[in-house]
Amino acid sequence: MPKLWNETIEEHRRAVREAVLKVTAALVAEQGLRGVTMSRIAEGTGIGRATLYKYFSDVESILAAWHERRIAGHLEELAALRDGPGSPGTRLTAVLDAYAGIQRRRHGHDPASGAALHRGPHVAHAERRLLRFLGDLLAEGVAAGEVRDDMAPEELAAYCLHALGAAGGLPSEAAARTLVRVTVDGLRPARRA
Amino acid sequence: MPKLWNETIEEHRRAVREAVLKVTAALVAEQGLRGVTMSRIAEGTGIGRATLYKYFSDVESILAAWHERRIAGHLEELAALRDGPGSPGTRLTAVLDAYAGIQRRRHGHDPASGAALHRGPHVAHAERRLLRFLGDLLAEGVAAGEVRDDMAPEELAAYCLHALGAAGGLPSEAAARTLVRVTVDGLRPARRA
């Protein structure tokens, strides 16, 4: 049960929102996107349905809020790896390994509802941020002689994200890591044939 | 003007269909997907609107028929390159160069209508065929020592198609060819780091 009766209305609202998003995350993890309904959220939070509808007009807007937070969490996770120790190449592999894992886990969702969520503007925004920061990391890699210089870093970043989209169809984390190795091998300075 | 009055009804129908798809292709090339309307097709073919509606219930079904044929044409083009001269690696690069060009030209279409077309079952079918034949070509490449053997050929095929999806955002054919080089470099037998 969330602590609903806080000192201020603002805190109260935030607590309700947190409780809703927490229960939503649990429902998605257990039953997939289709398992999330207003009734189950009301039940899981202990918030009455009437109150719930004052906060969110429908289940789609709850899923959108949950997804936006999830995407933001992924970006933070990837940014932490980018800022970690090691050469640009090492950090790039760490970021791409994590991204491939995210892509692979995404695949479990119901494709139709998942596609609807992914058309949201927050996804396009997150992808642009990710392309930019991967591009910066790749530019560092070029400067360090670890990454090929015959293609613009931001174009190489797009190559990485597209290539790792293939992680969605892979059967294991090990296969996803191999996909990252394949992708990263494509980034290495061109060798003489 | 198409030759509409042939010996048999079947030939006549085929001629109408051909004329419609030919005019549709020209309209898409000139004005994009949104430029295709029943009126313009009627005008371009010289077929009355009433007759046109007996063949196709709406412009969406005309676009679907046009797209299905276009995709089939692309598959034939790629299969011819696969069956061309040279080592598996040479033929693979030729196939991927052509595929990247197709992806790049696709980008000119209106994204929303384009996405609707691409949800059609014929696209999924064509993608499966393409994955299968690229997988076969990659397996030949593995046998010839030109392609890495630490990932299944069909998974490498998925990597290729995903990676070349990035061609859609590239500014030139030259950039698309570089993307193919990057992608193919990822396929080479693993080198010691």
Boltz contact constraints between the chains, C-beta under 6 A:
constraints:
  - contact:
      token1: [A, 151]
      token2: [B, 178]
      max_distance: 6.0
  - contact:
      token1: [A, 158]
      token2: [B, 166]
      max_distance: 6.0
  - contact:
      token1: [A, 158]
      token2: [B, 169]
      max_distance: 6.0
  - contact:
      token1: [A, 159]
      token2: [B, 163]
      max_distance: 6.0
  - contact:
      token1: [A, 159]
      token2: [B, 166]
      max_distance: 6.0
  - contact:
      token1: [A, 159]
      token2: [B, 182]
      max_distance: 6.0
  - contact:
      token1: [A, 162]
      token2: [B, 162]
      max_distance: 6.0
  - contact:
      token1: [A, 162]
      token2: [B, 163]
      max_distance: 6.0
  - contact:
      token1: [A, 162]
      token2: [B, 165]
      max_distance: 6.0
  - contact:
      token1: [A, 162]
      token2: [B, 166]
      max_distance: 6.0
  - contact:
      token1: [A, 163]
      token2: [B, 159]
      max_distance: 6.0
  - contact:
      token1: [A, 163]
      token2: [B, 162]
      max_distance: 6.0
  - contact:
      token1: [A, 163]
      token2: [B, 163]
      max_distance: 6.0
  - contact:
      token1: [A, 165]
      token2: [B, 162]
      max_distance: 6.0
  - contact:
      token1: [A, 166]
      token2: [B, 158]
      max_distance: 6.0
  - contact:
      token1: [A, 166]
      token2: [B, 159]
      max_distance: 6.0
  - contact:
      token1: [A, 166]
      token2: [B, 162]
      max_distance: 6.0
  - contact:
      token1: [A, 169]
      token2: [B, 158]
      max_distance: 6.0
  - contact:
      token1: [A, 178]
      token2: [B, 151]
      max_distance: 6.0
  - contact:
      token1: [A, 182]
      token2: [B, 159]
      max_distance: 6.0
  - contact:
      token1: [A, 182]
      token2: [B, 186]
      max_distance: 6.0
  - contact:
      token1: [A, 183]
      token2: [B, 186]
      max_distance: 6.0
  - contact:
      token1: [A, 185]
      token2: [B, 186]
      max_distance: 6.0
  - contact:
      token1: [A, 186]
      token2: [B, 182]
      max_distance: 6.0
  - contact:
      token1: [A, 186]
      token2: [B, 183]
      max_distance: 6.0
  - contact:
      token1: [A, 186]
      token2: [B, 185]
      max_distance: 6.0
  - contact:
      token1: [A, 186]
      token2: [B, 186]
      max_distance: 6.0
